Amino acid sequence: MNFFGGGQQQQPQGPDPVFAAKTEMEMYTDLFNKISSSCYHKCASRKHRDQDLSLGEMTCTDRCVAKYLDSQQLIGEVLRKANEAQQQ
């Protein structure tokens, strides 16, 4: 007989950290795949004569990724504000 715990095991409170980490990793993987696909189709040359990207392809890819991340941030802000407005 356990006098301090009453004989019962205490369950941890809050979200499962393993589940949260796995979900976050899946979200980042999905984001990376979407960026890669979108920016590859917009920026990579179809001929692939060289092993390395050309200066134009690198610049295009850099801008594409920046715009994609900016747009995702803006969408997140709009959704957050809409959620807050709905809760009030």
N, CA and C of each residue as an Amber inpcrd file, in Angstrom:
protein
   264
   0.8360000  -1.1720000   0.0000000   0.0000000   0.0000000   0.0000000
   0.8860000   1.2410000   0.0000000   0.5700000   2.1480000  -0.8820000
   1.3410000   3.3710000  -1.0320000   0.5720000   4.5190000  -0.3860000
   1.1510000   5.1200000   0.6320000   0.4700000   6.1950000   1.3570000
   0.5140000   7.5350000   0.6290000   1.5260000   7.7430000  -0.2010000
   1.6860000   9.0370000  -0.8530000   0.9140000   9.1410000  -2.1620000
   0.8180000   8.0560000  -2.8840000   0.1640000   8.1180000  -4.1830000
  -1.2050000   7.4990000  -4.1830000  -1.6100000   6.9310000  -3.0810000
  -2.9220000   6.3040000  -3.0220000  -2.9930000   5.0270000  -3.8400000
  -1.8590000   4.4760000  -4.2230000  -1.8520000   3.2330000  -4.9750000
  -2.1420000   3.4110000  -6.4550000  -2.3020000   4.6370000  -6.9130000
  -2.5980000   4.8840000  -8.3160000  -1.4200000   5.5840000  -8.9750000
  -1.1760000   5.2330000 -10.2060000  -0.1210000   5.8870000 -10.9780000
  -0.6760000   7.1850000 -11.5470000   0.0860000   8.2440000 -11.4400000
  -0.3440000   9.5230000 -11.9970000   0.0140000   9.5850000 -13.4700000
  -0.9280000  10.0490000 -14.2620000  -0.7140000  10.2150000 -15.6930000
  -0.1740000  11.6180000 -15.9460000   0.7930000  11.7590000 -16.8480000
   1.2970000  13.0960000 -17.1610000   0.2000000  13.9440000 -17.7920000
   0.1880000  15.2120000 -17.4210000  -0.8080000  16.1380000 -17.9430000
  -0.2680000  16.8270000 -19.1870000  -1.1530000  17.2280000 -20.0700000
  -0.7560000  17.9550000 -21.2660000  -0.5820000  17.0400000 -22.4580000
  -0.2070000  17.6340000 -23.5840000  -0.0520000  16.8580000 -24.8200000
   1.1610000  15.9240000 -24.7510000   1.0640000  14.8600000 -25.4960000
   2.1510000  13.8870000 -25.5780000   3.2980000  14.4990000 -26.3750000
   4.4960000  14.6300000 -25.7770000   5.6000000  15.2850000 -26.4940000
   6.0770000  14.5020000 -27.7170000   5.9750000  13.1860000 -27.6910000
   6.3880000  12.3770000 -28.8380000   5.4310000  12.6100000 -30.0070000
   4.1360000  12.6370000 -29.7040000   3.1390000  12.8900000 -30.7440000
   3.3170000  14.2880000 -31.3280000   3.5760000  15.2720000 -30.4520000
   3.7730000  16.6460000 -30.9140000   5.0010000  16.7500000 -31.8140000
   6.0870000  16.0900000 -31.4290000   7.3110000  16.1290000 -32.2390000
   7.1030000  15.4360000 -33.5830000   6.3980000  14.3250000 -33.5610000
   6.1360000  13.5930000 -34.8060000   5.2500000  14.4240000 -35.7430000
   4.2330000  15.0470000 -35.2080000   3.3420000  15.8810000 -36.0060000
   4.0860000  17.0770000 -36.5840000   4.9360000  17.7050000 -35.7630000
   5.7090000  18.8460000 -36.2420000   6.6620000  18.4290000 -37.3570000
   7.2890000  17.2690000 -37.2150000   8.2060000  16.7810000 -38.2470000
   7.4560000  16.4970000 -39.5510000   6.2640000  15.9340000 -39.4480000
   5.4540000  15.6780000 -40.6390000   5.0640000  16.9860000 -41.3250000
   4.7500000  18.0120000 -40.5410000   4.3770000  19.3030000 -41.1160000
   5.5630000  19.9450000 -41.8290000   6.7520000  19.8860000 -41.2230000
   7.9340000  20.4530000 -41.8750000   8.3170000  19.6720000 -43.1310000
   8.1590000  18.3650000 -43.1000000   8.4400000  17.5490000 -44.2760000
   7.4810000  17.9060000 -45.4110000   6.2180000  18.0620000 -45.0740000
   5.2190000  18.4420000 -46.0720000   5.5190000  19.8250000 -46.6440000
   5.8900000  20.7780000 -45.7840000   6.2460000  22.1200000 -46.2340000
   7.4480000  22.0710000 -47.1740000   8.4800000  21.3180000 -46.8020000
   9.6650000  21.1930000 -47.6440000   9.3160000  20.5970000 -49.0020000
   8.5000000  19.5480000 -49.0110000   8.1210000  18.9100000 -50.2760000
   7.3300000  19.8530000 -51.1690000   6.4300000  20.6450000 -50.5750000
   5.6470000  21.5900000 -51.3730000   6.5250000  22.6940000 -51.9480000
   7.4470000  23.2140000 -51.1250000   8.3550000  24.2530000 -51.6130000
   9.2420000  23.6960000 -52.7190000   9.7910000  22.5140000 -52.4910000
  10.6800000  21.9100000 -53.4900000   9.9640000  21.7180000 -54.8130000
   8.7740000  21.1810000 -54.7670000   8.0240000  20.9230000 -55.9880000
   7.6730000  22.2230000 -56.7070000   7.1270000  23.1690000 -55.9690000
   6.6920000  24.4220000 -56.5740000   7.8630000  25.1990000 -57.1690000
   8.9250000  25.3620000 -56.4030000  10.0560000  26.1660000 -56.8740000
  10.8690000  25.4390000 -57.9420000  10.9150000  24.1220000 -57.9110000
  11.6190000  23.3810000 -58.9550000  10.9420000  23.6100000 -60.3010000
   9.6220000  23.5000000 -60.3120000   8.8930000  23.6760000 -61.5740000
   8.9980000  25.1050000 -62.1000000   9.1100000  26.0830000 -61.2040000
   9.2040000  27.4730000 -61.6390000  10.6060000  27.8650000 -62.0550000
  11.6340000  27.2940000 -61.4110000  12.9830000  27.8470000 -61.5380000
  14.0130000  26.9520000 -62.2380000  13.8830000  25.6700000 -62.1490000
  14.9270000  24.7920000 -62.6900000  14.8020000  24.6780000 -64.2010000
  15.9270000  24.7390000 -64.8650000  15.9520000  24.5950000 -66.3190000
  15.5750000  23.1610000 -66.6830000  14.8590000  23.0110000 -67.7420000
  14.4310000  21.6800000 -68.1790000  15.5550000  20.9050000 -68.8730000
  16.6060000  21.5940000 -69.2630000  17.6590000  20.9420000 -70.0510000
  18.7340000  20.3130000 -69.1820000  19.0190000  20.8660000 -68.0230000
  20.0060000  20.3240000 -67.0790000  21.3340000  19.9970000 -67.7570000
  21.9280000  20.9790000 -68.3660000  23.2130000  20.7630000 -69.0320000
  24.3610000  20.7030000 -68.0260000  24.2390000  21.4300000 -66.9300000
  25.2920000  21.4640000 -65.9240000  24.8380000  20.7400000 -64.6590000
  25.8350000  20.3060000 -63.8650000  25.5110000  19.6860000 -62.5780000
  24.9570000  20.7090000 -61.6020000  25.5070000  21.9150000 -61.6360000
  25.1200000  22.9530000 -60.6960000  24.0450000  23.8420000 -61.2920000
  23.3310000  24.5380000 -60.4070000  22.3370000  25.4980000 -60.8670000
  23.0250000  26.7280000 -61.4260000  22.4140000  27.3350000 -62.4070000
  22.9450000  28.5960000 -62.9370000  22.6130000  29.7120000 -61.9560000
  23.2320000  30.8600000 -62.1460000  22.9890000  32.0070000 -61.2750000
  21.5130000  32.4060000 -61.3050000  20.9160000  32.3940000 -62.4840000
  19.4950000  32.7430000 -62.6140000  18.6000000  31.7540000 -61.8770000
  18.9360000  30.4700000 -61.9700000  18.1430000  29.4500000 -61.2740000
  18.2780000  29.5930000 -59.7620000  19.4840000  29.8930000 -59.2870000
  19.6910000  30.0750000 -57.8470000  18.9300000  31.2900000 -57.3290000
  18.9690000  32.3770000 -58.0860000  18.2590000  33.5910000 -57.6890000
  16.7510000  33.3510000 -57.6710000  16.2670000  32.6990000 -58.7050000
  14.8420000  32.3860000 -58.7940000  14.4140000  31.5000000 -57.6290000
  15.2010000  30.4830000 -57.3190000  14.8760000  29.5620000 -56.2260000
  14.8670000  30.2930000 -54.8920000  15.8680000  31.1540000 -54.6660000
  15.9310000  31.9100000 -53.4230000  14.6940000  32.7850000 -53.2470000
  14.3190000  33.4810000 -54.3050000  13.1350000  34.3440000 -54.2510000
  11.8550000  33.5280000 -54.0910000  11.7840000  32.4060000 -54.7760000
  10.6020000  31.5480000 -54.7070000  10.3820000  31.0440000 -53.2800000
  11.4490000  30.5610000 -52.6480000  11.3400000  30.0470000 -51.2780000
  10.9450000  31.1690000 -50.3290000  11.5600000  32.3400000 -50.4800000
  11.2310000  33.4760000 -49.6130000   9.7640000  33.8740000 -49.7620000
   9.2770000  33.9480000 -50.9970000   7.8780000  34.3100000 -51.2310000
   6.9260000  33.2480000 -50.6780000   7.2980000  31.9770000 -50.8350000
   6.4530000  30.8980000 -50.3420000   6.3300000  30.9780000 -48.8180000
   7.4560000  31.1790000 -48.1430000   7.4380000  31.2620000 -46.6790000
   6.6980000  32.5130000 -46.2040000   6.8820000  33.6250000 -46.9000000
   6.1460000  34.8480000 -46.5530000   4.6440000  34.6470000 -46.6960000
   4.2520000  34.0030000 -47.7760000   2.8180000  33.7750000 -47.9880000
   2.2460000  32.8350000 -46.9320000   3.0010000  31.8270000 -46.5390000
   2.5400000  30.9220000 -45.4840000   2.3920000  31.6630000 -44.1540000
   3.2990000  32.5880000 -43.8780000   3.2210000  33.3730000 -42.6550000
   1.9840000  34.2730000 -42.6730000   1.7170000  34.9140000 -43.8060000
   0.5420000  35.7680000 -43.9320000  -0.7480000  34.9650000 -43.7790000
  -0.7940000  33.7950000 -44.3830000  -1.9720000  32.9320000 -44.2610000
  -2.1810000  32.5250000 -42.8080000  -1.0910000  32.1940000 -42.1230000
  -1.1840000  31.8370000 -40.7060000  -1.7320000  32.9760000 -39.8600000
  -1.2970000  34.2080000 -40.1540000  -1.7990000  35.3760000 -39.4300000
  -3.2920000  35.5830000 -39.6730000  -3.7200000  35.4610000 -40.9260000
  -5.1400000  35.6280000 -41.2550000  -5.9720000  34.5720000 -40.5400000
  -5.5110000  33.3320000 -40.5590000  -6.2480000  32.2600000 -39.8880000
  -6.2850000  32.4570000 -38.3780000  -5.1690000  32.9400000 -37.8040000
  -5.1260000  33.1810000 -36.3580000  -6.1190000  34.2710000 -35.9760000
  -6.1500000  35.3660000 -36.7550000  -7.0790000  36.4570000 -36.4680000
  -8.5300000  36.0110000 -36.6400000  -8.7870000  35.2210000 -37.6570000
 -10.1490000  34.7140000 -37.8770000 -10.5700000  33.8130000 -36.7250000
  -9.6480000  32.9990000 -36.2350000  -9.9440000  32.1100000 -35.1140000
 -10.2220000  32.9110000 -33.8480000  -9.4280000  33.9610000 -33.6060000
  -9.6480000  34.8020000 -32.4340000 -10.9970000  35.5260000 -32.5140000
 -11.3500000  36.0100000 -33.6970000 -12.6090000  36.7040000 -33.8760000
 -13.8010000  35.7530000 -33.6720000 -13.6280000  34.5290000 -34.0950000
 -14.6870000  33.5420000 -33.9560000 -14.8920000  33.1560000 -32.4980000
 -13.8230000  33.1450000 -31.7150000 -13.9330000  32.7710000 -30.3030000
 -14.5570000  33.8630000 -29.4530000 -14.5510000  35.1010000 -29.9180000
 -15.1120000  36.2060000 -29.1190000 -16.5840000  36.3190000 -29.2500000
